Amino acid sequence: QVQLVESGGGLVQAGGSLRLSCAASGNIVSINDMAWYRQVPGKQRELVAIIHSSGNTDYPDSVKGRFTLSRDNGKNTAYLQMNSLKPEDTAVYYCNADIKYGGIWATYWGQGTQVTVSS
């Protein structure tokens, strides 16, 4: 069984920083892309950052220059450093990863962690 466990969410003032972690556990053979998405009520889940197995990253314009996604392959963990946070960054943040478990690739999601940015 594979699990993604997120941590690091919370309440922060505008301009502040938070660091989210996503740890994958289980009998993992390999991890390809790891990503963070966010969702606010009534809106679609949107991609915040993605890191490929090569280490290359992509970000939407809304967070580019403020968010940095990194990964520690030895720990099967991804870290999302969020700086210069804005009230519009308030959302539930979900970790996502493409994981090979046994002989099968599948996409897994974490349970979500709340990030609230006060103005």
NORSULVEN-V531173 format. One record per residue. N is the residue number from 0. RES is the residue in three letters. SS is DSSP state (@ for helix, = for strand, . for the rest). BURIAL is + if it has 9 or more other ideal C-beta (glycine too) atoms within 8 Angstrom, else -. Layout:
BEGIN
((N RES SS BURIAL) (N RES SS BURIAL))
END
This chain:
BEGIN
((0 GLN . -) (1 VAL . +) (2 GLN = -) (3 LEU = +) (4 VAL = +) (5 GLU = +) (6 SER = -) (7 GLY . +) (8 GLY . +) (9 GLY = -) (10 LEU = -) (11 VAL = +) (12 GLN = -) (13 ALA . +) (14 GLY . -) (15 GLY . -) (16 SER . +) (17 LEU = +) (18 ARG = +) (19 LEU = +) (20 SER = +) (21 CYS = +) (22 ALA = +) (23 ALA = +) (24 SER = -) (25 GLY . +) (26 ASN . -) (27 ILE = +) (28 VAL = -) (29 SER = -) (30 ILE = +) (31 ASN = +) (32 ASP = +) (33 MET = +) (34 ALA = +) (35 TRP = +) (36 TYR = +) (37 ARG = +) (38 GLN = +) (39 VAL . -) (40 PRO . -) (41 GLY . -) (42 LYS . -) (43 GLN . -) (44 ARG . -) (45 GLU = +) (46 LEU = -) (47 VAL = +) (48 ALA = +) (49 ILE = +) (50 ILE = +) (51 HIS . +) (52 SER . -) (53 SER . -) (54 GLY . -) (55 ASN . -) (56 THR = +) (57 ASP = -) (58 TYR = +) (59 PRO . -) (60 ASP . -) (61 SER . -) (62 VAL . +) (63 LYS . -) (64 GLY . -) (65 ARG . -) (66 PHE = +) (67 THR = -) (68 LEU = +) (69 SER = -) (70 ARG = +) (71 ASP = +) (72 ASN @ -) (73 GLY @ -) (74 LYS @ -) (75 ASN . +) (76 THR = +) (77 ALA = +) (78 TYR = +) (79 LEU = +) (80 GLN = +) (81 MET = +) (82 ASN . -) (83 SER . -) (84 LEU . +) (85 LYS . -) (86 PRO @ -) (87 GLU @ -) (88 ASP @ +) (89 THR . -) (90 ALA = +) (91 VAL = +) (92 TYR = +) (93 TYR = +) (94 CYS = +) (95 ASN = +) (96 ALA = +) (97 ASP = +) (98 ILE = +) (99 LYS = +) (100 TYR = +) (101 GLY . -) (102 GLY . -) (103 ILE = -) (104 TRP = -) (105 ALA = -) (106 THR = -) (107 TYR = +) (108 TRP = -) (109 GLY . +) (110 GLN . -) (111 GLY . +) (112 THR = +) (113 GLN = +) (114 VAL = +) (115 THR = -) (116 VAL = +) (117 SER = -) (118 SER . -))
END
